[in-house]
Structure formats: C-alpha cells, structure tokens
Amino acid sequence: MSLGKAFEEFIEELKVKNSDSINYRFGRITQKLNEIFYEIKEDKESNGLIVGSLGRGTAINGISDLDMNFIMPKSKKSEYDKYENGQSQLLTDVKNAIRKTYPDTDIKVDRYVVTLTFKDDYIEVCPVFEK
C-alpha cells in the first residue's frame, strides 16, 4: 500500500462516525428551545450553536459528547436577573423545556450547563445571552 493510500485510510478512520445522531439530537433540542423561548415552531437551527471540538471541526471518531450553546432571547435576561438565583432558574427552565422532548432521558443541571446522558453519548447545553 502506498503512503498516500495509507494516509487517506488513516484520515477516514478519524472522521466522526456518529455525526448523524449528534446532528439529529442537536436539531431536536434546538427546535424545542426555540419553541419554548422564542415561540418559533419547526426551527432546528436558529439560536443553536455547536461548540467544542465539533464546532471547531477538530473532533475525531469516538467523540462521546456534544457541546452546544443556545442563545436566549434578550428579553429573558432581565426576567432572570430579577431572581435571586437567576442562573439556577434559567438552567432549570432549559432542563424542563428539553425534558418535553426527551422525557425518559437522564437530564441534570450541572454547574453552568444542562447535561443529557444517553446510552452512547451525552450532550451539554449552555444557555447564553448575546452582549
């Protein structure tokens, strides 16, 4: 086998094999959060950002997690700022919204993110506000 062919096979082995599953779950979560927080139905992309190694394009096969941000409506910032525990309430509201799509999945608030644990991978959702 030539060096070029060996390198092509090596690169092929590095490609993320479960990207369809990851993109599907990203779309479902983004769609539900858009529906709850923006009252937009059927939008699987707006306000959702894939970050981390997948977002940078540096993920390799065997990746077990998706890091994503969800841009919250600006109008909600003042609402959550009114709470003494606004960050905690925000994360709880995001968790409860996602639970409507994934009712049988282990979903927890973990410090600054909402974590969904599936059999084969997990997702961390970080709600953010634009400055």
N, CA, C and O atoms as a printed pandas DataFrame, in Angstrom:
     atom_number atom_name residue_name chain_id  residue_number  x_coord  y_coord  z_coord
0              1         N          MET        A               1    0.856   -1.174    0.000
1              2        CA          MET        A               1    0.000    0.000    0.000
2              3         C          MET        A               1    0.903    1.239    0.000
3              4         O          MET        A               1    1.909    1.304    0.707
4              5         N          SER        A               2    0.513    2.198   -0.803
5              6        CA          SER        A               2    1.297    3.430   -0.892
6              7         C          SER        A               2    1.101    4.280    0.358
7              8         O          SER        A               2    0.116    4.130    1.081
8              9         N          LEU        A               3    2.032    5.150    0.591
9             10        CA          LEU        A               3    1.944    6.056    1.730
10            11         C          LEU        A               3    0.705    6.939    1.615
11            12         O          LEU        A               3    0.014    7.171    2.606
12            13         N          GLY        A               4    0.420    7.433    0.402
13            14        CA          GLY        A               4   -0.754    8.273    0.183
14            15         C          GLY        A               4   -2.041    7.545    0.517
15            16         O          GLY        A               4   -2.927    8.112    1.156
16            17         N          LYS        A               5   -2.154    6.288    0.089
17            18        CA          LYS        A               5   -3.353    5.489    0.355
18            19         C          LYS        A               5   -3.483    5.223    1.855
19            20         O          LYS        A               5   -4.578    5.311    2.411
20            21         N          ALA        A               6   -2.381    4.904    2.500
21            22        CA          ALA        A               6   -2.396    4.663    3.951
22            23         C          ALA        A               6   -2.848    5.912    4.695
23            24         O          ALA        A               6   -3.615    5.828    5.655
24            25         N          PHE        A               7   -2.372    7.070    4.250
25            26        CA          PHE        A               7   -2.764    8.318    4.898
26            27         C          PHE        A               7   -4.255    8.591    4.694
27            28         O          PHE        A               7   -4.925    9.036    5.626
28            29         N          GLU        A               8   -4.786    8.336    3.502
29            30        CA          GLU        A               8   -6.220    8.507    3.236
30            31         C          GLU        A               8   -7.055    7.620    4.154
31            32         O          GLU        A               8   -8.072    8.064    4.685
32            33         N          GLU        A               9   -6.631    6.368    4.344
33            34        CA          GLU        A               9   -7.350    5.458    5.235
34            35         C          GLU        A               9   -7.277    5.941    6.681
35            36         O          GLU        A               9   -8.252    5.850    7.427
36            37         N          PHE        A              10   -6.120    6.451    7.064
37            38        CA          PHE        A              10   -5.951    6.989    8.412
38            39         C          PHE        A              10   -6.915    8.156    8.649
39            40         O          PHE        A              10   -7.587    8.210    9.679
40            41         N          ILE        A              11   -6.980    9.071    7.708
41            42        CA          ILE        A              11   -7.879   10.224    7.815
42            43         C          ILE        A              11   -9.340    9.763    7.870
43            44         O          ILE        A              11  -10.137   10.311    8.632
44            45         N          GLU        A              12   -9.681    8.779    7.081
45            46        CA          GLU        A              12  -11.050    8.246    7.062
46            47         C          GLU        A              12  -11.421    7.676    8.429
47            48         O          GLU        A              12  -12.554    7.838    8.880
48            49         N          GLU        A              13  -10.475    7.012    9.088
49            50        CA          GLU        A              13  -10.728    6.441   10.409
50            51         C          GLU        A              13  -10.925    7.515   11.476
51            52         O          GLU        A              13  -11.568    7.255   12.493
52            53         N          LEU        A              14  -10.390    8.704   11.266
53            54        CA          LEU        A              14  -10.542    9.793   12.229
54            55         C          LEU        A              14  -11.894   10.485   12.139
55            56         O          LEU        A              14  -12.315   11.130   13.098
56            57         N          LYS        A              15  -12.580   10.366   11.013
57            58        CA          LYS        A              15  -13.859   11.059   10.817
58            59         C          LYS        A              15  -14.897   10.578   11.829
59            60         O          LYS        A              15  -14.993    9.386   12.122
60            61         N          VAL        A              16  -15.663   11.519   12.352
61            62        CA          VAL        A              16  -16.699   11.219   13.338
62            63         C          VAL        A              16  -17.782   10.367   12.674
63            64         O          VAL        A              16  -18.381   10.778   11.680
64            65         N          LYS        A              17  -18.026    9.186   13.228
65            66        CA          LYS        A              17  -18.983    8.246   12.632
66            67         C          LYS        A              17  -20.418    8.468   13.112
67            68         O          LYS        A              17  -21.365    8.086   12.424
68            69         N          ASN        A              18  -20.586    9.082   14.282
69            70        CA          ASN        A              18  -21.934    9.267   14.825
70            71         C          ASN        A              18  -22.457   10.690   14.630
71            72         O          ASN        A              18  -23.287   11.159   15.408
72            73         N          SER        A              19  -21.977   11.371   13.602
73            74        CA          SER        A              19  -22.400   12.762   13.391
74            75         C          SER        A              19  -23.885   12.867   13.059
75            76         O          SER        A              19  -24.513   13.871   13.396
76            77         N          ASP        A              20  -24.467   11.851   12.404
77            78        CA          ASP        A              20  -25.902   11.893   12.110
78            79         C          ASP        A              20  -26.721   11.915   13.400
79            80         O          ASP        A              20  -27.666   12.693   13.527
80            81         N          SER        A              21  -26.361   11.072   14.340
81            82        CA          SER        A              21  -27.049   11.015   15.631
82            83         C          SER        A              21  -26.885   12.325   16.396
83            84         O          SER        A              21  -27.841   12.846   16.969
84            85         N          ILE        A              22  -25.668   12.845   16.398
85            86        CA          ILE        A              22  -25.384   14.101   17.100
86            87         C          ILE        A              22  -26.188   15.246   16.484
87            88         O          ILE        A              22  -26.806   16.029   17.207
88            89         N          ASN        A              23  -26.184   15.347   15.170
89            90        CA          ASN        A              23  -26.925   16.420   14.493
90            91         C          ASN        A              23  -28.421   16.290   14.706
91            92         O          ASN        A              23  -29.115   17.297   14.851
92            93         N          TYR        A              24  -28.926   15.071   14.727
93            94        CA          TYR        A              24  -30.351   14.836   14.974
94            95         C          TYR        A              24  -30.743   15.337   16.362
95            96         O          TYR        A              24  -31.738   16.045   16.518
96            97         N          ARG        A              25  -29.958   14.965   17.362
97            98        CA          ARG        A              25  -30.267   15.391   18.730
98            99         C          ARG        A              25  -30.104   16.904   18.886
99           100         O          ARG        A              25  -30.911   17.550   19.555
100          101         N          PHE        A              26  -29.071   17.464   18.276
101          102        CA          PHE        A              26  -28.890   18.915   18.301
102          103         C          PHE        A              26  -30.132   19.603   17.730
103          104         O          PHE        A              26  -30.635   20.563   18.313
104          105         N          GLY        A              27  -30.618   19.118   16.609
105          106        CA          GLY        A              27  -31.799   19.710   15.973
106          107         C          GLY        A              27  -33.041   19.614   16.837
107          108         O          GLY        A              27  -33.805   20.575   16.929
108          109         N          ARG        A              28  -33.253   18.478   17.468
109          110        CA          ARG        A              28  -34.434   18.309   18.325
110          111         C          ARG        A              28  -34.381   19.228   19.546
111          112         O          ARG        A              28  -35.389   19.824   19.927
112          113         N          ILE        A              29  -33.205   19.338   20.152
113          114        CA          ILE        A              29  -33.062   20.205   21.325
114          115         C          ILE        A              29  -33.245   21.660   20.921
115          116         O          ILE        A              29  -33.974   22.399   21.581
116          117         N          THR        A              30  -32.595   22.075   19.849
117          118        CA          THR        A              30  -32.710   23.458   19.379
118          119         C          THR        A              30  -34.146   23.783   19.016
119          120         O          THR        A              30  -34.639   24.864   19.340
120          121         N          GLN        A              31  -34.821   22.863   18.350
121          122        CA          GLN        A              31  -36.221   23.079   17.969
122          123         C          GLN        A              31  -37.101   23.292   19.202
123          124         O          GLN        A              31  -37.926   24.205   19.224
124          125         N          LYS        A              32  -36.931   22.464   20.215
125          126        CA          LYS        A              32  -37.757   22.592   21.427
126          127         C          LYS        A              32  -37.455   23.895   22.156
127          128         O          LYS        A              32  -38.378   24.563   22.622
128          129         N          LEU        A              33  -36.179   24.271   22.265
129          130        CA          LEU        A              33  -35.843   25.515   22.950
130          131         C          LEU        A              33  -36.350   26.726   22.168
131          132         O          LEU        A              33  -36.793   27.704   22.771
132          133         N          ASN        A              34  -36.291   26.676   20.845
133          134        CA          ASN        A              34  -36.863   27.754   20.025
134          135         C          ASN        A              34  -38.374   27.852   20.245
135          136         O          ASN        A              34  -38.930   28.946   20.331
136          137         N          GLU        A              35  -39.018   26.710   20.332
137          138        CA          GLU        A              35  -40.469   26.686   20.536
138          139         C          GLU        A              35  -40.846   27.289   21.891
139          140         O          GLU        A              35  -41.778   28.088   21.980
140          141         N          ILE        A              36  -40.127   26.910   22.934
141          142        CA          ILE        A              36  -40.451   27.358   24.290
142          143         C          ILE        A              36  -40.047   28.816   24.521
143          144         O          ILE        A              36  -40.840   29.596   25.049
144          145         N          PHE        A              37  -38.831   29.189   24.135
145          146        CA          PHE        A              37  -38.320   30.509   24.491
146          147         C          PHE        A              37  -38.563   31.585   23.432
147          148         O          PHE        A              37  -38.590   32.772   23.759
148          149         N          TYR        A              38  -38.741   31.189   22.170
149          150        CA          TYR        A              38  -38.970   32.165   21.101
150          151         C          TYR        A              38  -40.356   32.044   20.473
151          152         O          TYR        A              38  -40.753   32.884   19.666
152          153         N          GLU        A              39  -41.086   31.001   20.846
153          154        CA          GLU        A              39  -42.388   30.706   20.249
154          155         C          GLU        A              39  -42.275   30.541   18.732
155          156         O          GLU        A              39  -43.139   30.985   17.976
156          157         N          ILE        A              40  -41.187   29.889   18.306
157          158        CA          ILE        A              40  -40.947   29.562   16.900
158          159         C          ILE        A              40  -41.040   28.047   16.773
159          160         O          ILE        A              40  -40.354   27.320   17.492
160          161         N          LYS        A              41  -41.873   27.575   15.874
161          162        CA          LYS        A              41  -42.004   26.126   15.666
162          163         C          LYS        A              41  -41.180   25.688   14.473
163          164         O          LYS        A              41  -40.951   26.451   13.534
164          165         N          GLU        A              42  -40.744   24.447   14.531
165          166        CA          GLU        A              42  -40.079   23.784   13.402
166          167         C          GLU        A              42  -38.748   24.406   12.997
167          168         O          GLU        A              42  -38.341   24.254   11.845
168          169         N          ASP        A              43  -38.067   25.089   13.882
169          170        CA          ASP        A              43  -36.764   25.681   13.565
170          171         C          ASP        A              43  -35.690   24.927   14.346
171          172         O          ASP        A              43  -35.573   25.081   15.562
172          173         N          LYS        A              44  -34.911   24.114   13.641
173          174        CA          LYS        A              44  -33.906   23.260   14.266
174          175         C          LYS        A              44  -32.504   23.852   14.249
175          176         O          LYS        A              44  -31.550   23.189   14.656
176          177         N          GLU        A              45  -32.363   25.093   13.783
177          178        CA          GLU        A              45  -31.022   25.659   13.660
178          179         C          GLU        A              45  -30.837   27.001   14.358
179          180         O          GLU        A              45  -29.819   27.222   15.014
180          181         N          SER        A              46  -31.813   27.899   14.223
181          182        CA          SER        A              46  -31.647   29.239   14.777
182          183         C          SER        A              46  -31.383   29.181   16.274
183          184         O          SER        A              46  -32.013   28.413   17.001
184          185         N          ASN        A              47  -30.462   29.988   16.714
185          186        CA          ASN        A              47  -30.114   30.182   18.119
186          187         C          ASN        A              47  -29.317   29.040   18.730
187          188         O          ASN        A              47  -28.890   29.149   19.879
188          189         N          GLY        A              48  -29.103   27.963   18.011
189          190        CA          GLY        A              48  -28.292   26.860   18.490
190          191         C          GLY        A              48  -26.906   26.927   17.870
191          192         O          GLY        A              48  -26.760   27.184   16.675
192          193         N          LEU        A              49  -25.901   26.695   18.687
193          194        CA          LEU        A              49  -24.517   26.706   18.207
194          195         C          LEU        A              49  -23.806   25.445   18.673
195          196         O          LEU        A              49  -23.816   25.118   19.860
196          197         N          ILE        A              50  -23.195   24.746   17.741
197          198        CA          ILE        A              50  -22.348   23.616   18.119
198          199         C          ILE        A              50  -20.971   24.186   18.416
199          200         O          ILE        A              50  -20.364   24.838   17.566
200          201         N          VAL        A              51  -20.480   23.940   19.622
201          202        CA          VAL        A              51  -19.183   24.455   20.056
202          203         C          VAL        A              51  -18.289   23.275   20.432
203          204         O          VAL        A              51  -18.642   22.124   20.173
204          205         N          GLY        A              52  -17.172   23.543   21.020
205          206        CA          GLY        A              52  -16.248   22.477   21.388
206          207         C          GLY        A              52  -15.559   21.921   20.160
207          208         O          GLY        A              52  -15.471   22.597   19.135
208          209         N          SER        A              53  -15.073   20.706   20.254
209          210        CA          SER        A              53  -14.300   20.126   19.149
210          211         C          SER        A              53  -15.133   19.950   17.889
211          212         O          SER        A              53  -14.617   20.115   16.784
212          213         N          LEU        A              54  -16.414   19.619   18.033
213          214        CA          LEU        A              54  -17.268   19.508   16.842
214          215         C          LEU        A              54  -17.435   20.859   16.170
215          216         O          LEU        A              54  -17.351   20.959   14.946
216          217         N          GLY        A              55  -17.666   21.879   16.943
217          218        CA          GLY        A              55  -17.845   23.215   16.394
218          219         C          GLY        A              55  -16.581   23.755   15.735
219          220         O          GLY        A              55  -16.653   24.492   14.752
220          221         N          ARG        A              56  -15.434   23.389   16.274
221          222        CA          ARG        A              56  -14.155   23.820   15.701
222          223         C          ARG        A              56  -13.727   22.962   14.523
223          224         O          ARG        A              56  -12.817   23.327   13.777
224          225         N          GLY        A              57  -14.389   21.814   14.357
225          226        CA          GLY        A              57  -14.004   20.902   13.285
226          227         C          GLY        A              57  -12.788   20.068   13.630
227          228         O          GLY        A              57  -12.099   19.574   12.738
228          229         N          THR        A              58  -12.517   19.907   14.926
229          230        CA          THR        A              58  -11.343   19.134   15.341
230          231         C          THR        A              58  -11.724   17.821   16.023
231          232         O          THR        A              58  -10.851   17.128   16.546
232          233         N          ALA        A              59  -13.009   17.466   16.028
233          234        CA          ALA        A              59  -13.451   16.220   16.653
234          235         C          ALA        A              59  -12.974   15.032   15.829
235          236         O          ALA        A              59  -12.838   15.118   14.609
236          237         N          ILE        A              60  -12.724   13.923   16.517
237          238        CA          ILE        A              60  -12.330   12.697   15.829
238          239         C          ILE        A              60  -13.297   11.579   16.215
239          240         O          ILE        A              60  -14.077   11.712   17.159
240          241         N          ASN        A              61  -13.233   10.490   15.479
241          242        CA          ASN        A              61  -14.103    9.354   15.744
242          243         C          ASN        A              61  -13.949    8.901   17.192
243          244         O          ASN        A              61  -12.849    8.885   17.745
244          245         N          GLY        A              62  -15.066    8.539   17.782
245          246        CA          GLY        A              62  -15.073    8.130   19.179
246          247         C          GLY        A              62  -15.516    9.243   20.101
247          248         O          GLY        A              62  -15.616    9.051   21.313
248          249         N          ILE        A              63  -15.785   10.420   19.524
249          250        CA          ILE        A              63  -16.264   11.525   20.343
250          251         C          ILE        A              63  -17.546   11.083   21.042
251          252         O          ILE        A              63  -18.408   10.454   20.429
252          253         N          SER        A              64  -17.664   11.407   22.299
253          254        CA          SER        A              64  -18.815   10.935   23.058
254          255         C          SER        A              64  -19.710   12.064   23.543
255          256         O          SER        A              64  -20.691   11.819   24.245
256          257         N          ASP        A              65  -19.382   13.299   23.176
257          258        CA          ASP        A              65  -20.225   14.378   23.669
258          259         C          ASP        A              65  -20.389   15.472   22.629
259          260         O          ASP        A              65  -19.577   15.640   21.719
260          261         N          LEU        A              66  -21.466   16.199   22.805
261          262        CA          LEU        A              66  -21.745   17.388   22.006
262          263         C          LEU        A              66  -21.843   18.547   22.976
263          264         O          LEU        A              66  -22.610   18.500   23.937
264          265         N          ASP        A              67  -21.072   19.576   22.726
265          266        CA          ASP        A              67  -21.179   20.813   23.496
266          267         C          ASP        A              67  -21.941   21.791   22.628
267          268         O          ASP        A              67  -21.578   22.034   21.476
268          269         N          MET        A              68  -22.993   22.347   23.186
269          270        CA          MET        A              68  -23.769   23.309   22.414
270          271         C          MET        A              68  -24.173   24.494   23.272
271          272         O          MET        A              68  -24.363   24.370   24.482
272          273         N          ASN        A              69  -24.298   25.638   22.629
273          274        CA          ASN        A              69  -24.845   26.835   23.256
274          275         C          ASN        A              69  -26.204   27.089   22.649
275          276         O          ASN        A              69  -26.452   26.770   21.486
276          277         N          PHE        A              70  -27.076   27.664   23.444
277          278        CA          PHE        A              70  -28.365   28.122   22.937
278          279         C          PHE        A              70  -28.498   29.589   23.306
279          280         O          PHE        A              70  -28.465   29.945   24.484
280          281         N          ILE        A              71  -28.647   30.439   22.297
281          282        CA          ILE        A              71  -28.754   31.879   22.528
282          283         C          ILE        A              71  -30.166   32.203   22.980
283          284         O          ILE        A              71  -31.129   32.025   22.234
284          285         N          MET        A              72  -30.274   32.672   24.187
285          286        CA          MET        A              72  -31.573   33.011   24.771
286          287         C          MET        A              72  -32.044   34.369   24.246
287          288         O          MET        A              72  -31.227   35.200   23.849
288          289         N          PRO        A              73  -33.367   34.595   24.244
289          290        CA          PRO        A              73  -33.877   35.909   23.840
290          291         C          PRO        A              73  -33.374   37.000   24.791
291          292         O          PRO        A              73  -33.324   36.804   26.006
292          293         N          LYS        A              74  -33.009   38.133   24.230
293          294        CA          LYS        A              74  -32.518   39.249   25.051
294          295         C          LYS        A              74  -33.541   39.649   26.106
295          296         O          LYS        A              74  -33.178   40.032   27.218
296          297         N          SER        A              75  -34.817   39.558   25.756
297          298        CA          SER        A              75  -35.875   39.959   26.684
298          299         C          SER        A              75  -35.908   39.092   27.939
299          300         O          SER        A              75  -36.417   39.529   28.971
300          301         N          LYS        A              76  -35.381   37.890   27.872
301          302        CA          LYS        A              76  -35.404   36.988   29.030
302          303         C          LYS        A              76  -34.319   37.336   30.049
303          304         O          LYS        A              76  -34.427   36.950   31.213
304          305         N          LYS        A              77  -33.294   38.044   29.640
305          306        CA          LYS        A              77  -32.194   38.363   30.564
306          307         C          LYS        A              77  -32.691   39.149   31.764
307          308         O          LYS        A              77  -32.380   38.806   32.904
308          309         N          SER        A              78  -33.457   40.195   31.517
309          310        CA          SER        A              78  -33.956   40.993   32.644
310          311         C          SER        A              78  -34.898   40.169   33.525
311          312         O          SER        A              78  -34.955   40.366   34.739
312          313         N          GLU        A              79  -35.622   39.265   32.916
313          314        CA          GLU        A              79  -36.521   38.391   33.679
314          315         C          GLU        A              79  -35.722   37.528   34.662
315          316         O          GLU        A              79  -36.080   37.430   35.836
316          317         N          TYR        A              80  -34.639   36.902   34.182
317          318        CA          TYR        A              80  -33.834   36.045   35.051
318          319         C          TYR        A              80  -32.988   36.858   36.023
319          320         O          TYR        A              80  -32.653   36.370   37.102
320          321         N          ASP        A              81  -32.639   38.082   35.663
321          322        CA          ASP        A              81  -31.878   38.950   36.569
322          323         C          ASP        A              81  -32.693   39.319   37.804
323          324         O          ASP        A              81  -32.124   39.658   38.842
324          325         N          LYS        A              82  -34.008   39.255   37.701
325          326        CA          LYS        A              82  -34.872   39.607   38.837
326          327         C          LYS        A              82  -34.840   38.549   39.940
327          328         O          LYS        A              82  -35.093   38.851   41.107
328          329         N          TYR        A              83  -34.527   37.311   39.562
329          330        CA          TYR        A              83  -34.459   36.234   40.548
330          331         C          TYR        A              83  -33.163   36.340   41.354
331          332         O          TYR        A              83  -32.120   36.736   40.833
332          333         N          GLU        A              84  -33.253   35.981   42.626
333          334        CA          GLU        A              84  -32.034   35.914   43.427
334          335         C          GLU        A              84  -31.123   34.811   42.897
335          336         O          GLU        A              84  -29.899   34.939   42.910
336          337         N          ASN        A              85  -31.734   33.736   42.436
337          338        CA          ASN        A              85  -30.999   32.600   41.878
338          339         C          ASN        A              85  -31.271   32.494   40.371
339          340         O          ASN        A              85  -31.609   31.421   39.871
340          341         N          GLY        A              86  -31.125   33.596   39.664
341          342        CA          GLY        A              86  -31.483   33.661   38.247
342          343         C          GLY        A              86  -30.805   32.633   37.365
343          344         O          GLY        A              86  -31.442   32.046   36.490
344          345         N          GLN        A              87  -29.498   32.405   37.591
345          346        CA          GLN        A              87  -28.785   31.433   36.768
346          347         C          GLN        A              87  -29.339   30.031   36.991
347          348         O          GLN        A              87  -29.521   29.269   36.041
348          349         N          SER        A              88  -29.601   29.701   38.229
349          350        CA          SER        A              88  -30.159   28.390   38.542
350          351         C          SER        A              88  -31.549   28.231   37.921
351          352         O          SER        A              88  -31.879   27.173   37.386
352          353         N          GLN        A              89  -32.357   29.288   37.995
353          354        CA          GLN        A              89  -33.705   29.232   37.415
354          355         C          GLN        A              89  -33.640   29.076   35.897
355          356         O          GLN        A              89  -34.417   28.322   35.313
356          357         N          LEU        A              90  -32.719   29.786   35.268
357          358        CA          LEU        A              90  -32.537   29.676   33.818
358          359         C          LEU        A              90  -32.202   28.240   33.435
359          360         O          LEU        A              90  -32.814   27.678   32.527
360          361         N          LEU        A              91  -31.238   27.651   34.119
361          362        CA          LEU        A              91  -30.846   26.278   33.821
362          363         C          LEU        A              91  -31.994   25.294   34.065
363          364         O          LEU        A              91  -32.181   24.348   33.301
364          365         N          THR        A              92  -32.750   25.522   35.121
365          366        CA          THR        A              92  -33.903   24.664   35.407
366          367         C          THR        A              92  -34.952   24.785   34.313
367          368         O          THR        A              92  -35.525   23.780   33.892
368          369         N          ASP        A              93  -35.211   26.001   33.846
369          370        CA          ASP        A              93  -36.187   26.194   32.773
370          371         C          ASP        A              93  -35.741   25.530   31.474
371          372         O          ASP        A              93  -36.561   24.956   30.758
372          373         N          VAL        A              94  -34.457   25.605   31.169
373          374        CA          VAL        A              94  -33.917   24.946   29.975
374          375         C          VAL        A              94  -34.043   23.430   30.128
375          376         O          VAL        A              94  -34.451   22.738   29.195
376          377         N          LYS        A              95  -33.695   22.926   31.298
377          378        CA          LYS        A              95  -33.822   21.483   31.559
378          379         C          LYS        A              95  -35.263   21.023   31.377
379          380         O          LYS        A              95  -35.512   20.003   30.735
380          381         N          ASN        A              96  -36.207   21.763   31.934
381          382        CA          ASN        A              96  -37.621   21.389   31.825
382          383         C          ASN        A              96  -38.121   21.454   30.381
383          384         O          ASN        A              96  -38.944   20.635   29.972
384          385         N          ALA        A              97  -37.632   22.413   29.619
385          386        CA          ALA        A              97  -38.014   22.503   28.208
386          387         C          ALA        A              97  -37.502   21.292   27.432
387          388         O          ALA        A              97  -38.234   20.698   26.640
388          389         N          ILE        A              98  -36.251   20.934   27.662
389          390        CA          ILE        A              98  -35.662   19.795   26.957
390          391         C          ILE        A              98  -36.349   18.495   27.359
391          392         O          ILE        A              98  -36.514   17.595   26.536
392          393         N          ARG        A              99  -36.745   18.397   28.612
393          394        CA          ARG        A              99  -37.427   17.186   29.098
394          395         C          ARG        A              99  -38.711   16.911   28.315
395          396         O          ARG        A              99  -39.147   15.762   28.235
396          397         N          LYS        A             100  -39.317   17.937   27.742
397          398        CA          LYS        A             100  -40.531   17.743   26.940
398          399         C          LYS        A             100  -40.232   16.962   25.659
399          400         O          LYS        A             100  -41.117   16.306   25.110
400          401         N          THR        A             101  -38.998   17.033   25.187
401          402        CA          THR        A             101  -38.586   16.276   24.008
402          403         C          THR        A             101  -37.971   14.936   24.396
403          404         O          THR        A             101  -38.149   13.941   23.693
404          405         N          TYR        A             102  -37.257   14.911   25.501
405          406        CA          TYR        A             102  -36.579   13.697   25.958
406          407         C          TYR        A             102  -37.045   13.340   27.379
407          408         O          TYR        A             102  -36.266   13.453   28.325
408          409         N          PRO        A             103  -38.315   12.906   27.539
409          410        CA          PRO        A             103  -38.849   12.660   28.885
410          411         C          PRO        A             103  -38.204   11.481   29.619
411          412         O          PRO        A             103  -38.225   11.441   30.849
412          413         N          ASP        A             104  -37.638   10.531   28.891
413          414        CA          ASP        A             104  -37.072    9.340   29.525
414          415         C          ASP        A             104  -35.547    9.377   29.617
415          416         O          ASP        A             104  -34.918    8.376   29.961
416          417         N          THR        A             105  -34.963   10.520   29.313
417          418        CA          THR        A             105  -33.513   10.672   29.326
418          419         C          THR        A             105  -33.071   11.288   30.645
419          420         O          THR        A             105  -33.774   12.117   31.222
420          421         N          ASP        A             106  -31.908   10.878   31.111
421          422        CA          ASP        A             106  -31.328   11.457   32.322
422          423         C          ASP        A             106  -30.856   12.879   31.996
423          424         O          ASP        A             106  -29.889   13.062   31.257
424          425         N          ILE        A             107  -31.544   13.879   32.552
425          426        CA          ILE        A             107  -31.232   15.285   32.297
426          427         C          ILE        A             107  -30.979   15.960   33.643
427          428         O          ILE        A             107  -31.804   15.881   34.554
428          429         N          LYS        A             108  -29.826   16.626   33.757
429          430        CA          LYS        A             108  -29.449   17.259   35.018
430          431         C          LYS        A             108  -28.867   18.640   34.771
431          432         O          LYS        A             108  -28.310   18.919   33.710
432          433         N          VAL        A             109  -29.005   19.485   35.759
433          434        CA          VAL        A             109  -28.281   20.749   35.773
434          435         C          VAL        A             109  -26.934   20.446   36.426
435          436         O          VAL        A             109  -26.874   19.910   37.532
436          437         N          ASP        A             110  -25.863   20.795   35.730
437          438        CA          ASP        A             110  -24.515   20.534   36.233
438          439         C          ASP        A             110  -23.707   21.824   36.146
439          440         O          ASP        A             110  -23.132   22.136   35.103
440          441         N          ARG        A             111  -23.668   22.554   37.221
441          442        CA          ARG        A             111  -22.979   23.837   37.338
442          443         C          ARG        A             111  -23.521   24.871   36.361
443          444         O          ARG        A             111  -24.476   25.577   36.686
444          445         N          TYR        A             112  -22.930   24.977   35.162
445          446        CA          TYR        A             112  -23.315   26.019   34.207
446          447         C          TYR        A             112  -24.013   25.483   32.966
447          448         O          TYR        A             112  -24.293   26.241   32.037
448          449         N          VAL        A             113  -24.295   24.193   32.940
449          450        CA          VAL        A             113  -24.886   23.563   31.760
450          451         C          VAL        A             113  -26.004   22.612   32.164
451          452         O          VAL        A             113  -26.150   22.243   33.329
452          453         N          VAL        A             114  -26.785   22.229   31.163
453          454        CA          VAL        A             114  -27.768   21.169   31.305
454          455         C          VAL        A             114  -27.194   19.969   30.564
455          456         O          VAL        A             114  -26.860   20.067   29.383
456          457         N          THR        A             115  -27.079   18.848   31.245
457          458        CA          THR        A             115  -26.476   17.657   30.669
458          459         C          THR        A             115  -27.525   16.593   30.410
459          460         O          THR        A             115  -28.323   16.258   31.285
460          461         N          LEU        A             116  -27.511   16.064   29.188
461          462        CA          LEU        A             116  -28.362   14.946   28.802
462          463         C          LEU        A             116  -27.462   13.743   28.626
463          464         O          LEU        A             116  -26.505   13.794   27.853
464          465         N          THR        A             117  -27.753   12.658   29.332
465          466        CA          THR        A             117  -26.935   11.456   29.236
466          467         C          THR        A             117  -27.721   10.379   28.496
467          468         O          THR        A             117  -28.775    9.933   28.949
468          469         N          PHE        A             118  -27.186    9.976   27.353
469          470        CA          PHE        A             118  -27.765    8.912   26.549
470          471         C          PHE        A             118  -26.909    7.654   26.718
471          472         O          PHE        A             118  -25.856    7.695   27.355
472          473         N          LYS        A             119  -27.364    6.549   26.151
473          474        CA          LYS        A             119  -26.632    5.287   26.249
474          475         C          LYS        A             119  -25.249    5.382   25.598
475          476         O          LYS        A             119  -24.273    4.837   26.114
476          477         N          ASP        A             120  -25.177    6.077   24.460
477          478        CA          ASP        A             120  -23.939    6.086   23.686
478          479         C          ASP        A             120  -23.179    7.412   23.715
479          480         O          ASP        A             120  -22.043    7.470   23.245
480          481         N          ASP        A             121  -23.769    8.466   24.247
481          482        CA          ASP        A             121  -23.076    9.747   24.321
482          483         C          ASP        A             121  -23.829   10.693   25.249
483          484         O          ASP        A             121  -24.851   10.327   25.828
484          485         N          TYR        A             122  -23.320   11.900   25.383
485          486        CA          TYR        A             122  -24.024   12.884   26.193
486          487         C          TYR        A             122  -23.896   14.259   25.542
487          488         O          TYR        A             122  -23.017   14.506   24.716
488          489         N          ILE        A             123  -24.811   15.145   25.950
489          490        CA          ILE        A             123  -24.866   16.488   25.398
490          491         C          ILE        A             123  -24.869   17.476   26.550
491          492         O          ILE        A             123  -25.559   17.286   27.552
492          493         N          GLU        A             124  -24.087   18.533   26.391
493          494        CA          GLU        A             124  -24.095   19.632   27.360
494          495         C          GLU        A             124  -24.649   20.858   26.669
495          496         O          GLU        A             124  -24.112   21.297   25.651
496          497         N          VAL        A             125  -25.718   21.415   27.212
497          498        CA          VAL        A             125  -26.364   22.593   26.677
498          499         C          VAL        A             125  -26.096   23.764   27.607
499          500         O          VAL        A             125  -26.414   23.710   28.795
500          501         N          CYS        A             126  -25.510   24.819   27.063
501          502        CA          CYS        A             126  -25.222   26.005   27.846
502          503         C          CYS        A             126  -26.075   27.168   27.305
503          504         O          CYS        A             126  -25.825   27.656   26.203
504          505         N          PRO        A             127  -27.067   27.605   28.070
505          506        CA          PRO        A             127  -27.840   28.768   27.622
506          507         C          PRO        A             127  -26.997   30.034   27.786
507          508         O          PRO        A             127  -26.348   30.231   28.813
508          509         N          VAL        A             128  -27.016   30.881   26.766
509          510        CA          VAL        A             128  -26.202   32.098   26.779
510          511         C          VAL        A             128  -27.031   33.290   26.327
511          512         O          VAL        A             128  -28.059   33.136   25.668
512          513         N          PHE        A             129  -26.574   34.462   26.686
513          514        CA          PHE        A             129  -27.168   35.715   26.202
514          515         C          PHE        A             129  -26.127   36.456   25.396
515          516         O          PHE        A             129  -24.957   36.506   25.776
516          517         N          GLU        A             130  -26.549   37.032   24.281
517          518        CA          GLU        A             130  -25.647   37.850   23.486
518          519         C          GLU        A             130  -25.451   39.189   24.173
519          520         O          GLU        A             130  -26.374   39.725   24.786
520          521         N          LYS        A             131  -24.235   39.730   24.068
521          522        CA          LYS        A             131  -23.966   41.070   24.575
522          523         C          LYS        A             131  -24.166   42.049   23.471
523          524         O          LYS        A             131  -23.993   43.251   23.672
